[in-house]
């Protein structure tokens, strides 16, 4: 297993990015490493430790607690051959990240399945089972409380959990805490000199030590102080120290005082951009986000973001595309500034610009995959050059890098409640873009969450049509993951919403899906009844292709119930319907199913004739696998009728067609189209 980061609450700096710049904390690192080796309370009492050892690094925001955790992980990672996993447990504003989301992302990092819509307890248990018996290292950053950490602890004493928090994790037994203060003076001075140069520190060491004292040796405050001095080569270190001292302790923490100084020295446009970064979803910023928030060009936004990095106001992330992170310790300060200096309408307008830009980028990201569509190419060429992607690969890379921010943007837009139209457009484009680049199956977990958000907006706004679409999509995902009873409830609710909206597509699809759920649950009578209701609607609307398909679904329900006579009538009606529509492939499959039922009903001669007819249609449809399956069924029938020579010929024909695939057919695996839910609608609807 490789070293992996999990972007739950926001992106993380890479290990390499912090390895080269780490300073001090020698005593703390030594103590933490010793705590790993020290016997726990269970060991001392003669019992085997039931869970992983937990080390806690506690400190105020800006104390360098996350940097220390990363350095510890770097130093001890070689002891844990099963790899390192990282997750952030709180949003930039301090809101706890749901355990369900963290567990899902950790399972994904382990390349294990994560059923969409699974409950928190189920996912947490799956994570513990996955880590049982492994020697893994978990870094859980920005933990809000002990319950978050406790739910994710591996049941493996050979593993290690490093938790980062603002305070104690009361409730977790045998936690080894390490509480951080400031850096030692030597390390603090070296941190300053990295920004200012060594000369300005050595010529006035007392002033430098005074500045360190005013910053209480907190790394974040020192970095901003160093950035302020670096931008002013002629300013004396003593002047900055005196200025901070003059403000006094009553003006806030050292971090707040240095931040106010750095912010106050910015030009008005840059100061406005910095304030508006508090609106960035998940604290993640790229040039497009900053450009949209401030209403400036993308190039000038990137220049400003790079300037913020030099000033210690932003972190540049190790990513293939320009990506920045707003430090968590500055989030509340930026939010307070934005609320005090910008009118609510201005902030809402900035949010709207950001969402609109995101929608257009998603449109461009999806359109570049539609290489065969002239309309898509024309739409793409009509976009500004700054919004276009040079290739599908570049678009997929952007989607991968920005995924945490895009999902956070959707969640924030729905929670805001004032920009529901933009939120609906954003979620629609995000769903379609993910399906285009990742696929429905691979993106199922994210799609489940997005459809849930669509449902929230639809219910809040009374949009029955969108409510029905969201419920159908959620029900489809529930059904795929075996939660058939839950899916049935969603399909019935979707039917009610579709009727309120007078939407025949939604009602027809809902009735068919209700029938499919009953079929899966083994209630064949109700399945046939609901398929019959859907069929009646299709016939009334003269939707012949769908009607032919529903005849087959009704016949399937009767087959499972052992009512072969009704099943035969249903498949004959399906064959006739597909023949009228000219769908050769569907006609061949329906004839194959008709032959199967004839075999079950004890009519071998009829089955043989139907198989021969089905082979001809399968040949016209160029469905070689179906042809082979029909030849095998024909061989079985011929043996039953006492003609083994002819049976051998048909088996040989099937063997030539399939080669290595023959064994799969012989063992009973059916073509994908022939399963009981073959006709169930499972793709993302264009309606949402």
C-alpha positions in Angstrom: 0.0 0.0 0.0 1.4 3.4 -0.9 1.4 6.7 1.1 -1.9 8.3 0.4 -3.7 11.5 1.4 -7.5 11.6 1.8 -9.1 14.9 0.9 -12.2 14.9 3.1 -12.4 18.3 4.7 -9.8 19.8 2.4 -6.5 19.2 0.5 -3.4 18.5 2.4 0.2 19.5 1.9 2.3 16.6 0.8 5.0 15.0 3.1 7.7 16.2 0.8 6.5 19.8 0.9 7.0 19.9 4.7 10.0 17.7 5.0 12.4 20.2 3.7 11.1 23.1 5.7 10.5 21.6 9.2 12.3 23.3 12.1 12.7 22.6 15.8 10.4 20.5 18.0 13.2 18.1 18.7 12.0 17.5 22.3 8.4 16.9 21.2 9.5 14.5 18.4 11.7 12.6 20.8 8.8 12.3 23.3 6.3 11.2 20.6 8.7 8.5 19.3 9.3 7.3 22.8 5.5 7.1 23.4 5.2 4.7 20.4 7.5 2.2 22.1 6.2 2.7 25.7 4.0 -0.1 27.0 0.3 0.8 27.2 -2.0 0.3 30.2 -3.4 -3.0 28.8 0.1 -4.4 28.4 1.0 -3.4 31.9 -2.1 -5.1 33.2 -1.2 -8.3 31.3 -3.9 -7.9 28.6 -3.3 -7.6 24.9 -4.1 -4.1 23.5 -7.4 -4.4 21.6 -6.9 -1.3 19.4 -4.2 0.9 17.8 -2.0 3.2 19.9 -3.2 6.8 19.7 -0.8 9.8 19.9 -2.3 13.2 20.3 -0.7 16.4 19.2 -2.7 19.3 20.7 -2.2 23.0 20.1 -3.8 26.2 19.0 -4.3 26.9 15.3 -1.0 28.3 14.0 1.2 26.5 16.5 2.5 24.1 13.8 0.7 21.1 15.1 -0.1 19.7 11.6 3.6 20.3 10.5 4.8 18.4 13.6 2.4 15.5 12.9 3.6 15.3 9.3 7.3 15.3 10.4 6.5 12.5 12.9 4.8 10.5 10.2 7.8 11.0 7.9 10.2 9.7 10.6 8.3 6.6 11.6 6.5 5.6 8.3 9.1 2.9 7.6 7.9 1.0 10.6 4.4 0.6 9.1 4.8 -1.4 5.9 1.0 -1.3 5.1 1.3 2.4 4.5 0.1 5.8 5.7 -3.4 7.2 5.4 -4.4 10.8 6.0 -7.7 12.5 6.6 -8.9 15.8 7.8 -11.8 15.7 10.3 -13.1 19.2 10.2 -14.1 21.7 7.5 -12.1 25.0 7.3 -14.8 26.7 9.4 -14.5 24.2 12.2 -17.5 22.1 11.3 -16.8 18.3 11.9 -16.6 16.2 8.8 -19.1 13.3 9.0 -17.4 10.0 9.9 -19.3 8.4 7.0 -17.4 10.7 4.5 -14.0 10.1 6.2 -14.4 6.4 6.4 -15.6 6.2 2.7 -12.5 8.2 1.5 -10.2 6.0 3.6 -11.7 2.9 2.2 -11.3 4.3 -1.3 -7.6 5.1 -0.6 -7.3 1.4 0.4 -8.8 0.5 -3.0 -11.8 -1.2 -1.3 -15.4 -1.0 -2.3 -17.6 1.7 -0.7 -21.3 1.0 -1.3 -23.0 4.4 -2.1 -25.5 5.3 0.6 -24.0 3.0 3.2 -24.6 4.1 6.8 -21.8 5.6 9.0 -21.7 2.5 11.3 -21.4 0.1 8.3 -18.6 2.1 6.7 -16.7 2.5 10.0 -17.0 -1.2 10.6 -15.7 -1.9 7.1 -12.8 0.3 7.7 -11.9 -1.4 11.0 -12.1 -4.8 9.3 -9.9 -3.6 6.4 -7.2 -2.4 8.8 -7.4 -5.4 11.2 -4.1 -7.3 11.2 -2.3 -4.5 9.2 0.6 -2.3 10.4 -0.7 1.0 9.1 -0.3 4.6 10.2 -3.3 7.0 10.3 -2.9 10.7 10.5 -6.2 12.3 11.6 -5.8 16.1 11.4 -8.1 18.7 12.9 -10.1 16.4 15.0 -13.0 18.1 16.7 -13.8 15.6 19.4 -13.0 12.1 20.6 -16.0 10.5 19.0 -14.7 11.2 15.5 -11.3 9.6 16.3 -12.8 6.7 18.2 -15.1 5.7 15.3 -12.0 5.3 13.0 -9.6 3.5 15.3 -8.3 0.3 13.8 -8.8 -2.9 15.8 -5.1 -3.6 15.3 -2.5 -3.0 18.1 0.2 -3.0 15.5 -1.2 0.2 13.9 -0.6 3.7 15.0 -3.0 6.7 15.0 -1.6 10.2 15.1 -4.5 12.7 15.9 -4.2 16.4 15.8 -6.6 18.5 17.8 -7.0 21.8 19.7 -7.5 20.0 23.0 -7.7 16.7 24.8 -9.5 13.7 23.4 -11.4 12.7 26.5 -13.0 9.3 26.2 -10.3 7.5 24.3 -8.2 5.3 26.6 -4.4 5.4 26.8 -4.0 8.5 24.6 -0.5 9.9 24.7 -0.8 13.7 24.5 1.8 16.2 23.3 0.8 19.8 23.9 2.5 22.4 21.8 3.7 25.8 22.8 6.0 28.1 20.8 9.2 27.1 18.9 12.5 27.3 20.7 14.2 30.6 20.1 16.9 29.3 17.8 14.4 27.6 15.5 12.1 30.6 15.5 15.0 32.9 14.5 15.9 30.5 11.7 12.3 30.5 10.5 12.4 34.3 10.4 15.7 34.3 8.6 14.3 32.1 5.8 12.1 35.1 4.8 14.3 38.0 5.7 17.7 36.7 5.1 20.3 36.0 7.8 21.9 39.5 7.7 18.9 41.3 9.1 18.7 38.9 12.0 22.4 38.8 12.9 22.8 42.6 12.8 20.1 43.1 15.4 19.7 39.8 17.3 18.0 41.4 20.3 15.3 43.0 18.1 14.8 39.6 16.3 14.4 37.9 19.7 12.0 40.6 20.7 9.9 39.9 17.5 9.9 36.2 18.3 8.7 37.0 21.8 5.9 39.3 20.5 4.8 36.4 18.2 5.1 34.0 21.1 7.3 31.9 18.8 4.1 30.6 17.0 5.1 29.4 13.5 2.2 30.9 11.6 2.7 34.4 13.1 6.5 34.2 12.5 5.9 33.2 8.8 3.6 36.2 8.3 6.0 38.5 10.1 8.9 37.2 8.0 6.8 37.7 4.8 6.0 41.3 5.9 9.7 42.0 6.4 10.7 40.3 3.1 8.4 42.6 1.2 10.1 45.6 2.8 13.8 45.2 2.5 14.5 48.6 4.2 12.2 48.0 7.2 14.0 47.2 10.5 13.2 44.1 12.5 13.0 46.4 15.6 10.3 48.5 14.0 8.1 45.6 13.5 8.7 44.3 17.0 7.8 47.7 18.4 4.7 48.0 16.3 3.4 44.7 17.5 4.3 45.5 21.1 2.5 48.8 20.9 -0.8 47.1 20.0 -0.7 45.3 23.4 -2.1 41.9 24.4 -5.7 43.3 24.6 -5.8 43.5 20.8 -5.9 39.7 20.4 -3.5 36.8 19.9 -0.1 37.3 18.3 -1.4 35.6 15.2 -4.3 38.1 15.0 -2.0 41.1 15.5 0.5 40.0 12.8 -2.3 39.2 10.5 -3.9 42.7 10.9 -0.5 44.2 10.1 0.0 42.1 7.0 -3.6 42.7 5.8 -3.4 46.4 6.4 -0.3 46.7 4.3 -2.0 45.1 1.2 -3.3 47.2 -1.7 -7.0 47.5 -1.7 -7.6 45.0 -4.6 -5.4 42.4 -3.0 -7.0 42.9 0.4 -10.4 42.4 -1.1 -9.3 39.1 -2.8 -7.8 37.9 0.5 -11.1 38.6 2.3 -13.1 36.8 -0.3 -11.0 33.7 0.0 -13.0 32.9 3.1 -15.8 31.9 0.7 -13.6 29.3 -1.1 -15.1 25.8 -0.7 -13.1 23.6 1.6 -10.5 26.3 1.9 -9.2 25.3 -1.5 -8.3 28.0 -4.0 -7.2 28.0 -7.6 -6.7 31.0 -9.9 -10.2 30.5 -11.4 -11.8 30.6 -8.0 -10.0 33.8 -7.0 -10.7 35.4 -10.3 -14.4 34.7 -10.1 -14.7 35.8 -6.4 -12.9 39.1 -7.1 -14.1 39.7 -10.7 -10.5 40.0 -12.0 -8.6 38.2 -14.7 -7.2 34.7 -14.1 -3.6 35.8 -14.6 -3.8 38.6 -12.1 -5.5 36.3 -9.7 -2.7 33.8 -9.9 -0.1 36.5 -9.4 -1.9 37.7 -6.3 -2.2 34.2 -4.9 1.5 33.7 -5.3 2.2 36.9 -3.5 0.0 35.7 -0.6 2.1 32.5 -0.4 5.3 34.7 -0.1 3.6 36.7 2.7 2.7 33.5 4.6 -1.1 34.1 4.0 -1.6 31.0 1.8 -0.1 27.5 1.4 0.8 26.4 -2.1 -0.2 22.7 -2.5 1.9 20.0 -4.2 -0.5 19.4 -7.1 -0.2 19.1 -10.9 -2.2 22.2 -11.3 -2.0 25.5 -9.4 -3.8 24.9 -6.1 -3.6 26.7 -2.8 -5.0 26.3 0.7 -6.2 28.9 3.1 -4.6 28.1 6.5 -7.1 27.0 9.0 -5.8 29.4 11.6 -6.7 32.3 9.2 -10.2 31.2 8.2 -12.0 32.9 11.2 -10.0 36.1 10.7 -10.8 36.3 7.0 -14.4 35.5 7.6 -14.7 38.2 10.2 -13.1 40.7 7.9 -15.4 39.8 5.0 -18.5 40.1 7.1 -17.4 43.5 8.5 -16.1 45.2 5.4 -18.3 43.7 2.6 -22.0 44.1 2.4 -24.0 40.8 2.4 -25.2 41.5 -1.2 -21.5 41.8 -2.3 -20.6 38.5 -0.7 -23.6 36.8 -2.3 -22.6 38.2 -5.7 -19.1 36.9 -5.2 -20.5 33.4 -4.3 -22.8 33.6 -7.4 -19.8 34.5 -9.7 -17.8 31.6 -8.2 -20.6 29.1 -8.8 -21.2 30.4 -12.3 -17.5 30.0 -13.2 -17.5 26.5 -11.7 -20.6 25.6 -13.8 -18.9 26.8 -17.0 -15.6 25.0 -16.2 -17.6 21.8 -15.7 -19.4 22.3 -19.0 -16.1 22.7 -20.7 -14.7 19.7 -18.9 -17.6 17.5 -20.1 -17.8 18.9 -23.6 -14.2 18.0 -24.5 -15.1 14.4 -24.0 -17.8 14.6 -26.6 -15.4 14.6 -29.6 -18.1 13.2 -32.0 -20.6 15.9 -31.3 -20.6 19.0 -33.5 -22.8 20.8 -31.1 -20.4 20.1 -28.2 -17.4 21.3 -30.3 -19.3 24.5 -31.3 -20.2 25.2 -27.7 -16.6 24.6 -26.6 -15.3 27.0 -29.2 -17.7 29.6 -28.0 -16.2 29.7 -24.6 -13.4 32.0 -23.6 -10.0 30.6 -24.0 -9.3 30.7 -20.3 -12.2 28.2 -19.7 -11.1 25.6 -22.3 -9.1 22.5 -21.6 -6.4 21.6 -24.2 -7.2 17.9 -24.1 -9.6 15.3 -22.4 -6.6 14.2 -20.2 -6.1 17.8 -19.0 -9.8 18.0 -18.2 -9.7 14.7 -16.3 -6.7 15.9 -14.3 -8.4 19.2 -13.4 -11.5 17.2 -12.3 -9.4 14.9 -10.1 -7.5 17.8 -8.5 -10.6 19.9 -7.9 -12.9 17.1 -6.8 -12.9 17.9 -3.1 -13.5 21.6 -3.8 -16.3 20.8 -6.3 -18.1 18.5 -3.9 -17.7 21.0 -1.1 -19.0 23.8 -3.4 -22.2 21.8 -4.0 -22.7 21.2 -0.3 -22.2 24.8 0.6 -24.4 26.0 -2.3 -27.3 23.8 -1.0 -26.7 24.8 2.6 -26.8 28.5 1.7 -30.3 28.3 0.3 -30.2 31.6 -1.5 -28.7 30.5 -4.8 -30.7 27.3 -5.5 -30.9 27.9 -9.2 -27.1 28.0 -9.5 -26.8 25.1 -7.1 -29.1 23.0 -9.3 -27.1 23.9 -12.4 -23.8 23.1 -10.6 -25.0 19.7 -9.4 -26.4 18.8 -12.8 -23.1 19.6 -14.5 -21.0 17.9 -11.8 -23.0 14.7 -12.1 -22.7 14.7 -15.9 -19.0 15.5 -15.9 -18.2 12.8 -13.4 -20.1 10.2 -15.4 -18.3 11.4 -18.6 -14.8 11.1 -17.1 -15.1 8.6 -14.3 -18.2 6.5 -15.1 -21.3 5.9 -13.2 -20.0 2.9 -11.3 -16.7 4.4 -10.2 -18.4 7.7 -9.2 -21.4 6.1 -7.5 -20.6 7.2 -4.0 -20.2 10.8 -5.0 -23.3 10.7 -7.2 -25.3 9.4 -4.3 -24.4 12.4 -2.2 -25.1 14.8 -5.1 -28.5 13.3 -5.8 -29.3 13.6 -2.1 -28.4 17.4 -2.4 -30.6 17.7 -5.5 -33.5 16.1 -3.4 -32.9 18.6 -0.6 -33.2 21.6 -3.0 -36.2 20.0 -4.8 -38.1 19.5 -1.5 -37.2 22.9 -0.2 -38.4 24.6 -3.5 -41.4 22.3 -4.1 -40.0 21.1 -7.4 -41.9 17.8 -7.8 -40.3 16.9 -11.1 -36.7 17.2 -9.8 -37.7 15.5 -6.6 -38.9 12.5 -8.6 -35.7 12.4 -10.7 -33.5 12.6 -7.6 -35.5 9.8 -5.8 -35.3 7.6 -8.9 -31.5 8.0 -9.1 -31.1 7.4 -5.4 -33.3 4.4 -5.6 -31.3 3.0 -8.5 -28.1 3.3 -6.5 -29.8 1.7 -3.4 -30.9 -1.2 -5.6 -27.5 -1.7 -7.0 -25.9 -2.1 -3.6 -28.5 -4.6 -2.3 -30.7 -2.1 -0.3 -33.8 -3.2 -2.2 -36.3 -2.4 0.5 -34.9 1.2 0.8 -35.0 1.5 -3.0 -38.6 0.4 -3.0 -39.6 3.2 -0.7 -37.7 5.7 -2.8 -39.4 4.5 -6.0 -42.9 4.7 -4.5 -42.1 8.3 -3.3 -40.8 9.1 -6.7 -44.1 7.8 -8.2 -46.1 10.2 -6.0 -43.8 13.1 -7.0 -44.0 12.3 -10.7 -47.8 12.2 -10.5 -47.8 15.6 -8.8 -45.6 17.0 -11.5 -47.7 15.3 -14.2 -44.5 13.8 -15.6 -45.2 10.6 -17.6 -41.5 9.8 -17.9 -41.0 9.9 -14.1 -44.2 8.0 -13.4 -43.5 5.3 -16.0 -40.0 4.8 -14.8 -41.1 4.8 -11.2 -43.7 2.1 -11.8 -41.2 -0.1 -13.7 -38.7 0.4 -10.9 -41.2 -0.5 -8.2 -41.9 -3.7 -10.2 -38.1 -4.4 -10.5 -37.8 -4.0 -6.7 -40.6 -6.4 -6.0 -39.0 -8.9 -8.5 -35.7 -8.6 -6.6 -37.6 -9.2 -3.3 -39.3 -12.3 -4.7 -42.8 -10.9 -4.8 -43.5 -12.0 -8.3 -47.2 -11.2 -8.3 -46.7 -7.6 -7.3 -43.8 -7.3 -9.8 -46.0 -8.5 -12.7 -48.8 -6.1 -11.5 -46.5 -3.0 -11.5 -44.9 -4.0 -14.8 -48.5 -4.2 -16.1 -49.3 -0.7 -14.9 -46.2 0.6 -16.6 -47.1 -1.2 -19.7 -50.5 0.3 -19.8 -49.0 3.8 -19.7 -46.5 3.0 -22.4 -49.3 1.6 -24.7 -51.5 4.6 -24.0 -48.6 6.9 -25.1 -47.8 4.6 -28.1 -44.3 4.0 -26.8 -43.9 0.7 -28.6 -40.2 -0.1 -27.9 -40.7 0.4 -24.2 -43.9 -1.6 -24.3 -42.1 -4.5 -26.0 -39.4 -4.4 -23.3 -42.1 -4.4 -20.5 -43.8 -7.5 -22.0 -40.5 -9.2 -21.4 -40.3 -8.0 -17.8 -43.8 -9.3 -17.1 -42.9 -12.6 -18.7 -39.8 -12.8 -16.5 -41.9 -12.3 -13.4 -44.3 -15.1 -14.5 -41.4 -17.3 -15.3 -40.0 -16.9 -11.7 -43.5 -17.7 -10.4 -43.7 -20.8 -12.4 -46.6 -19.6 -14.6 -45.1 -20.7 -17.9 -48.2 -20.3 -19.9 -48.5 -16.6 -19.1 -44.7 -16.2 -19.5 -44.9 -17.7 -23.0 -47.6 -15.2 -24.0 -45.5 -12.4 -22.6 -42.4 -13.3 -24.5 -44.3 -13.8 -27.7 -45.8 -10.3 -27.3 -42.2 -9.0 -26.7 -40.9 -10.7 -29.8 -43.8 -9.2 -31.9 -43.2 -5.8 -30.5 -39.4 -5.8 -31.2 -40.1 -7.1 -34.7 -42.4 -4.2 -35.4 -39.8 -1.8 -34.2 -37.1 -3.4 -36.3 -34.9 -4.0 -33.2 -33.1 -7.2 -34.4 -30.9 -7.6 -31.3 -33.8 -7.3 -28.9 -35.9 -9.7 -31.0 -33.1 -12.3 -30.8 -32.8 -11.9 -27.0 -36.6 -12.2 -26.6 -36.6 -15.4 -28.8 -33.8 -16.8 -26.6 -35.9 -16.2 -23.5 -38.9 -17.7 -25.1 -37.0 -20.8 -25.9 -35.8 -21.0 -22.3 -39.4 -20.9 -21.0 -40.5 -23.5 -23.6 -37.7 -25.7 -22.2 -38.9 -25.2 -18.6 -42.5 -25.9 -19.7 -41.5 -29.3 -21.2 -41.9 -28.4 -24.8 -38.6 -29.5 -26.3 -39.7 -29.5 -30.0 -41.0 -25.9 -29.8 -37.9 -24.9 -27.9 -35.7 -26.4 -30.7 -37.6 -24.5 -33.4 -37.4 -21.2 -31.4 -33.7 -21.7 -30.8 -33.1 -22.1 -34.5 -35.0 -18.9 -35.3 -33.2 -17.0 -32.5 -29.8 -18.1 -33.9 -30.7 -16.5 -37.3 -31.7 -13.2 -35.7 -28.6 -13.2 -33.4 -26.5 -13.8 -36.5 -28.0 -10.7 -38.1 -27.5 -8.7 -34.9 -23.8 -9.9 -34.9 -24.2 -11.1 -31.3 -21.8 -13.9 -31.2 -22.1 -14.6 -27.5 -25.9 -15.0 -27.8 -25.4 -17.3 -30.8 -23.1 -19.5 -28.8 -25.5 -19.7 -25.8 -28.3 -20.7 -28.2 -26.2 -23.4 -29.8 -25.5 -24.8 -26.3 -29.2 -24.7 -25.4 -29.9 -26.4 -28.8 -27.4 -29.1 -27.9 -29.1 -29.8 -24.6 -32.5 -30.1 -26.3 -31.1 -32.4 -29.0 -29.6 -34.7 -26.3 -32.9 -34.7 -24.5 -34.6 -35.7 -27.8 -32.1 -38.5 -28.4 -29.8 -37.0 -31.1 -26.3 -36.9 -29.5 -24.5 -36.5 -32.8 -26.3 -33.3 -33.7 -25.8 -32.1 -30.1 -22.0 -32.5 -30.5 -22.0 -30.4 -33.7 -23.8 -27.6 -31.9 -21.4 -27.7 -29.0 -18.4 -27.6 -31.3 -19.9 -24.6 -33.0 -20.3 -22.8 -29.7 -16.8 -23.7 -28.8 -15.4 -22.2 -32.0 -17.4 -19.0 -31.3 -16.4 -18.5 -27.7 -13.1 -20.1 -27.2 -12.0 -19.3 -23.7 -15.4 -17.8 -22.9 -17.1 -21.2 -23.3 -16.5 -22.1 -19.7 -18.4 -19.0 -18.5 -21.4 -19.9 -20.6 -21.3 -23.6 -19.6 -21.3 -22.6 -15.9 -24.4 -20.6 -16.4 -23.2 -17.0 -16.7 -25.7 -15.2 -18.8 -25.0 -12.3 -21.2 -25.4 -8.9 -19.4 -28.7 -8.2 -21.1 -30.3 -11.4 -19.9 -30.3 -10.8 -16.1 -33.6 -10.3 -14.3 -33.0 -6.6 -14.1 -31.6 -6.2 -17.6 -34.1 -3.6 -18.6 -33.9 -1.6 -15.3 -32.9 2.0 -16.0 -29.7 2.5 -14.1 -28.0 5.4 -15.7 -28.0 9.0 -14.6 -31.1 10.7 -15.9 -30.7 13.7 -18.2 -33.6 15.2 -16.2 -31.2 16.3 -13.4 
